[in-house]
Amino acid sequence: QSDPYRALYREYIHLLLSQADPPAPAWFEEGLCQLLADIRVTDTAITVGKLDREDSFADADDPEPTFNLALKSRSLLPLEAMFAPEAGQLTPGGPRDGRWAVQCYAFVHWGLYGNFGQNQKPFLQFLVQASREPVTEMMFRHHFKRTYKQMLYELKSYTEISRYKVAGLRTEGREKLPPPAP
């Protein structure tokens, strides 16, 4: 029931990120993969970070909606489950934890694009430190000036009313993007 192209993009990005040294934290890798797998490409634009119909329940049954629809009626994971080093690891034949993956997507989107980009600096500083050591409540509070529980409330609100900016490239006027090389 999933979009095969989106799944291919996501797994290809996982493959590329798995070659990074040092490796990115699992939560960031998953969130970034989800975000980049949702790139929107048209004849005139490439857009990263656009969400599905905000403030709507219309597409809540889609097999792979963006996080704002997927998390509307779901609880969020506690700090220990979200940032555990083994989080997101697949066991042979085992399913991927969909709630964890979608929450990673929401957190990375909030960090990079939320509040019209104002979260980027503390988010990136948090990412750097989280790449070196386990995430703790104290570390979270240091970077975001709020507890993780307070952040869960903010993230839940962000899924309902997403104030964000997107990144991308748009051609001028009626000009079209050049076709990709073979």
C-alpha positions as CSV (number, residue, x, y, z in Angstrom):
1,Q,0.0,0.0,0.0
2,S,3.0,2.3,0.1
3,D,4.3,4.5,-2.7
4,P,7.1,2.4,-4.2
5,Y,9.0,5.5,-5.4
6,R,8.9,7.1,-2.0
7,A,10.1,3.8,-0.4
8,L,12.9,3.6,-2.9
9,Y,14.0,7.2,-2.2
10,R,13.9,6.6,1.5
11,E,15.9,3.4,1.4
12,Y,18.4,4.9,-1.0
13,I,18.9,7.9,1.3
14,H,19.4,5.4,4.2
15,L,22.1,3.7,2.1
16,L,23.9,7.0,1.4
17,L,23.7,8.1,5.1
18,S,24.9,4.7,6.3
19,Q,28.2,5.4,4.6
20,A,28.8,8.6,6.6
21,D,31.6,8.6,9.1
22,P,30.7,9.2,11.9
23,P,27.2,7.9,11.4
24,A,24.3,10.2,12.1
25,P,22.1,9.4,15.1
26,A,19.3,7.0,14.1
27,W,16.5,9.5,14.8
28,F,18.1,12.1,12.6
29,E,18.8,9.7,9.8
30,E,15.2,8.4,9.8
31,G,13.7,11.9,10.0
32,L,15.9,13.2,7.2
33,C,15.1,10.1,5.0
34,Q,11.4,10.7,5.5
35,L,11.8,14.4,4.8
36,L,13.9,13.9,1.6
37,A,11.7,11.0,0.4
38,D,8.8,13.6,0.3
39,I,10.6,16.0,-2.1
40,R,8.0,17.5,-4.5
41,V,9.2,17.9,-8.1
42,T,7.2,19.6,-10.8
43,D,8.2,21.1,-14.2
44,T,9.0,24.4,-12.5
45,A,10.0,23.7,-8.9
46,I,11.7,21.3,-6.5
47,T,10.4,21.7,-2.9
48,V,11.6,20.1,0.3
49,G,9.6,20.2,3.5
50,K,6.0,20.8,2.1
51,L,3.4,19.1,4.2
52,D,0.1,17.5,3.1
53,R,-3.0,19.6,3.6
54,E,-2.4,21.1,7.0
55,D,-5.4,21.3,9.4
56,S,-7.2,18.6,7.5
57,F,-8.2,15.0,8.4
58,A,-9.1,14.3,4.7
59,D,-6.1,12.3,3.9
60,A,-5.5,10.6,7.3
61,D,-6.1,7.2,5.7
62,D,-3.3,7.6,3.1
63,P,-0.7,4.8,3.3
64,E,2.1,7.3,3.8
65,P,0.9,10.8,4.8
66,T,3.3,13.4,6.0
67,F,3.8,13.6,9.7
68,N,1.2,16.3,10.4
69,L,-1.6,13.9,9.3
70,A,0.0,10.7,10.5
71,L,0.5,11.9,14.1
72,K,-2.8,13.8,14.6
73,S,-4.5,11.0,16.6
74,R,-1.4,9.3,17.9
75,S,0.6,9.7,21.1
76,L,4.2,10.7,21.0
77,L,7.2,8.6,22.2
78,P,9.1,9.4,25.4
79,L,12.7,10.6,25.3
80,E,14.2,7.2,26.0
81,A,12.3,5.6,23.1
82,M,12.8,8.4,20.7
83,F,16.6,8.8,21.1
84,A,17.7,5.3,22.1
85,P,20.7,4.2,20.0
86,E,19.0,1.0,19.0
87,A,15.7,2.8,18.0
88,G,14.7,2.2,14.4
89,Q,16.9,-0.9,14.0
90,L,15.2,-3.5,11.9
91,T,15.3,-7.1,12.9
92,P,15.3,-9.6,10.1
93,G,11.7,-10.0,9.0
94,G,10.6,-7.4,11.6
95,P,8.5,-4.3,10.8
96,R,9.8,-0.8,11.1
97,D,8.4,1.1,14.0
98,G,6.1,3.5,12.1
99,R,5.3,5.8,15.0
100,W,9.0,6.3,15.8
101,A,9.8,7.0,12.1
102,V,7.0,9.5,11.8
103,Q,7.9,11.2,15.0
104,C,11.5,11.5,13.8
105,Y,10.2,13.1,10.6
106,A,8.2,15.6,12.7
107,F,11.1,16.4,15.0
108,V,13.6,16.9,12.1
109,H,11.0,19.0,10.1
110,W,10.3,21.1,13.2
111,G,14.1,21.5,13.8
112,L,14.9,22.5,10.2
113,Y,11.8,24.4,9.1
114,G,9.5,25.0,12.1
115,N,8.9,28.5,13.4
116,F,10.0,29.8,10.0
117,G,13.6,28.5,10.5
118,Q,14.1,29.9,14.1
119,N,14.7,26.4,15.5
120,Q,17.6,25.6,13.2
121,K,20.5,26.8,15.3
122,P,19.6,25.0,18.6
123,F,18.5,21.9,16.6
124,L,21.8,21.7,14.8
125,Q,23.8,22.2,18.0
126,F,21.7,19.5,19.6
127,L,22.4,17.2,16.6
128,V,26.1,17.7,16.9
129,Q,26.1,16.9,20.6
130,A,23.7,13.9,20.2
131,S,26.1,12.5,17.5
132,R,28.8,12.3,20.2
133,E,26.9,11.2,23.3
134,P,23.5,9.8,24.4
135,V,20.6,12.2,24.6
136,T,19.6,13.2,28.1
137,E,16.9,15.4,29.5
138,M,19.5,17.8,30.6
139,M,21.1,18.0,27.1
140,F,17.6,18.5,25.6
141,R,16.8,21.3,28.1
142,H,20.2,22.9,27.5
143,H,19.6,23.3,23.7
144,F,15.9,23.9,23.5
145,K,15.3,25.8,26.8
146,R,12.4,23.4,27.6
147,T,11.9,19.9,28.9
148,Y,11.3,17.0,26.5
149,K,7.8,16.8,27.9
150,Q,7.2,20.4,27.0
151,M,8.7,19.7,23.6
152,L,6.2,16.9,23.1
153,Y,3.3,19.4,23.6
154,E,4.9,21.8,21.1
155,L,5.5,19.0,18.6
156,K,1.9,17.8,19.0
157,S,0.7,21.3,18.4
158,Y,3.1,21.5,15.4
159,T,1.4,18.5,13.8
160,E,-2.0,20.3,14.1
161,I,-0.9,23.8,13.1
162,S,2.4,23.7,11.3
163,R,4.1,27.1,11.0
164,Y,7.2,26.5,8.8
165,K,9.1,27.5,5.8
166,V,10.1,25.2,3.0
167,A,13.3,24.9,1.0
168,G,13.6,24.5,-2.7
169,L,14.3,25.8,-6.1
170,R,11.8,27.5,-8.5
171,T,12.3,28.7,-12.0
172,E,11.5,32.3,-13.1
173,G,8.3,33.0,-15.0
174,R,7.1,30.1,-17.2
175,E,10.6,28.6,-17.6
176,K,10.8,24.9,-16.9
177,L,13.5,23.0,-15.1
178,P,16.0,21.3,-17.4
179,P,15.4,17.5,-17.9
180,P,17.7,15.3,-15.8
181,A,20.7,13.7,-17.5
182,P,20.3,10.1,-18.6
